[in-house]
Amino acid sequence: MAFYLEELTIRLATGVSQFPPDDRQALAQFLVAAQQPDGGFSGREGGSDLYYTSFALRGLAILGELQGDIADRCAAYLIDQLQGEVANVDFFSLLYAAALLETAAGISIYEQSDPSWPEKVADKLELLRRDDGGYAKAEEGMASSTYHSFLVLLSQQLIKRPLPNPEKLVEFLYSQQAEEGGFLEIRASKRAGTNPTAAAIAALRILEALDEQTRGRTAGFLSQMQTDEGGIRANTRIPIADLLSTFTGMLTLGDLDALEMIDDAAALRYARSLQQPCGGFLGAAWDEQVDVEYTFYGIGSCALVAAAQYDQ
């Protein structure tokens, strides 16, 4: 697995290990219940979905439950997905899910695949490159995306291929900085957001190009995104926190050695308030349905706080 993702998995697993056993069991049971007959995992609309499968595997991996029959069945699903057309957004989901299976269960879905497949993937990803050095969401897209540039970088790591002209991506990422200290998703965005900021900082760390001034400005920006609920909001225009932003915001503050700039105990209470009796998590106070994606963000948010306390 790529170093960044391997480090993240270990970090979250360390935090999860501090959870009470009954809590870990309830979380695992919720995720396992989402597995479908074909081995994939469902989202909110039912039926296996590659995107949600990746999140279910992330959750099971940090819980130490990605093994045995669960892993074998999911491998069959991923091999089937490998044979078909995969959308750019789901490319990363497939690569990450495959890496998790190999690391946690020793199962490789690539044994029967074309040996040149990694090169084909790299070529396909490079079709998303734009003149400003970033990567667009799709081949027909005109604007480079901070988040999708980060996904391409991770994907290149997962297929063990170097990123062409990494200095161009660094230039693009720094061009996405907003006056308030965070990062824009696309150049036309009117305000910085928690999630593109998290993507930019992670990418700059991977590229070993994060300077001290940006570290400080970004930590200040993210610390202002915590709401009275305790969670972190997506941007300054949105008054309500959500679990995705809470997870990525805390993860990034931790990467910047600045988690103490927010009330992490309040963030933990916020995350736990969204957990339902079934073990799964809602996405925010307005949400009415649990799913495996937000359950991963919930587990991750709680794990980040637990890991920080463990390191003290």
Secondary structure, 3 states (H helix, E strand, C coil): CCHHHHHHHHHHHHHHCCCCHHHHHHHHHHHHHCECCCCCEECCCCCECHHHHHHHHHHHHHHCCCCHHHHHHHHHHHHHHHHCCCCHHHHHHHHHHHHHHHHHHCCCCCCCCCCCHHHHHHHHHHCCECCCCCECCCCCCCCCEHHHHHHHHHHHHHCCCCCCCHHHHHHHHHHCECCCCCECCCCCCCCCEHHHHHHHHHHHHHCCCCCHHHHHHHHHHHHCCECCCCCEECECCCCCEEHHHHHHHHHHHHHCCCHHHCCHHHHHHHHHHCECCCCCECCCCCCCCCEHHHHHHHHHHHHHHHHHHHHC
